[in-house]
């Protein structure tokens, strides 16, 4: 019964994530959702900015603290290890849903592209970003990243095993393709409002800080990551290359962004 309950919990957490992910596309893109990033302002800009920065801070703290190995060790003393990743996914989704619910638009306009070609390019960049994010999760291990592999192994009685260090596909040209996808999704818009600029700037700053924390953790677990880091650029993609990394047998590398 315990295994079944853990499986149901993990599956429900994943379902919440999927709903949150889809809502995020509409929220940032300003379509198909009841409240989007650039909905009409309802508060003075000082109040709105304070609320938005607080919401972004809550998300950043949740995402970073729960991703640290020390927190994971503490958490797995309270809940089964198979639930740890699902709990992280659920908490991240709740933090994002809170942000969507309480977000306060600021109004204002930074740029507004009227040219049809320019709009098409930027909308294409927006779509490319989301598709790259989704594709990258499957390149590394979508089911492990969102806790599904863990709850399945628990259900069928298989022991928990970590993933080995690897450099698949996109990871041979850039260390963090997932983050590259987020940058495209956040910055590619033909209508950049002040609201959107605050969101894009703060999330970009957070990602750049998160990369440093993530890579520190990766090097502690996988010493070969230091050599990988030396050979492959962090964010700006380079040319595909044959990597020379002693003892590396392809684990996920640099995959944590908004699903840390």
Secondary structure, 3 states (H helix, E strand, C coil): CHHHHHHHHHHHHHHHHHHHHHHHHHHHHCCCCCCCCCCCCCCCHHHHHHHHHHHHHHHHHHHHHHHCHHHHHHHCCCCCHHHHHHHHHHHHHHHHHHHHHHCCCCCCEEEECCCHHHHHHHHHHHHHHHHHHHHHHHHHCHHHHCCHHHHHHHHHCCCCCCCCCCCCHHHHCCCCHHHHHHHHHHHCCCEEEHHHHHHHHHHHHHHHHHHHHHHHHHHHHCCCHHHHHHHCCCCCCCCCCCCCCCCCCCCCCCCCHHHC
